[in-house]
Amino acid sequence: MEEPAWDRAELTVGQLAARSGVAVSALHFYERQGLISSRRTAGNQRRYRREALRRVALIRIAQRVGIPLADVAAVLALLPDGRTPTRHDWQRISQCWQGELEARIRHLQQLRDDFTDCVGCGCLSIDRCRLANPDDQLGEHGPGPRRLLEPTSEPST
């Protein structure tokens, strides 16, 4: 495949895939979701503006940290005329996601630290459960694994 020239304003789907590290099928999916856009040539081939690389990079970063594509689309839709995010835009976007990422980090740390202990599911089948959650006291706070769903809840002993 021909390397895209730096002075070329548009990339083929294959060039965009090669440069971004994203499969062609994923690029087509992103386009159907309105995350990126292309124009069609007279031969009905897709052409992407070089700036699509930055949008794809943002999408990949967001996906890697677990930001849903719907949230990515909502943020990108706020940009005027569908333009590519600038450095200032990226700072604002990352600040929007900061709270959610911090919550995910806390949750993952809790899972790492508490996963071998009672999760407050109400089963009372592990000998440790009777100590950490006697008589299923956490069941009063709702269904499911209460200690992992509510990081601030501590079983009363």
Secondary structure, DSSP 4 states (H G I P E B T S, - for coil): -PPPPTT-SEE-HHHHHHHHT--HHHHHHHHHTTSS--EE-TTS-EEEETTHHHHHHHHHHHHHTT--HHHHHHHHHTSGGGPPP-HHHHHHHHHHHHHHHHHHHHHHHHHHHHTTS----S---STTHHHHSGGGGGGGG-SS-HHHH-TT-----
